[in-house]
Amino acid sequence: MRKIVLALSALAMFGSAAYADPIADRQAIMKERGGLVGQLAPIAKGEKPFDAAAVLTALQALDANAKKWDVEALFPAGSDKGDTKASPKIWEDMAGFKAAGDKFAADVAAAVAAPPADLAAFQAQFGAITSNCGACHQAYRM
């Protein structure tokens, strides 16, 4: 019985610690996202050769990153204070902010579902994905 209680306690502790510091957690997700976009950007610009397998791997990682974006957990009330560049507009327009994140996730998922076979197809997908980044940063980042 004691082992069961300890196991359940450990699960509860680790489950609740998933977003123990929402500011740090959302910054880590965005840093990872920026790194992945940074891997893909030189390919989209033609500075690195197009490699369909490498692009798909990076898109899959970007998709996994997008699935971590839980607006309610990462932007709770009060997390607008502290070391953050999140604009107060997020909390004023939570529905619009969530919709922007959902659009990014949908565009990334679409790119993974229909992997680009050539540079032109990738550039179109990458343009759609990164336009989401720019629009969200313009509206919701200080």
C-alpha angles and dihedrals in degrees: 000000000000091000091053092051091049092048093049091047091052091049091049092048095049093042093053093044092062091099101015091146108029095188093053092041095052091045090052091050091049092047090053090046091051091051092052093048087047090057091052100041097075089051092050090049091051092244091120127035119264111255111180094202094050092046092050091049091052092045090051090052089049089051091052089049092051090053090059090061102105103168095193093052097039098044107038120161110285096027090104088082123078135031097350139122092201110128121234084238087080092068092039092053105025092153092055091045092050090048090053090053091046091052091051091049092048093050092049091047090050091052091051092046091051104031113205113254096196143017096266093054091047093049090054092050093044091050091054092047096048094043085065090054093051095045093049094046091048093052103033110026128078 
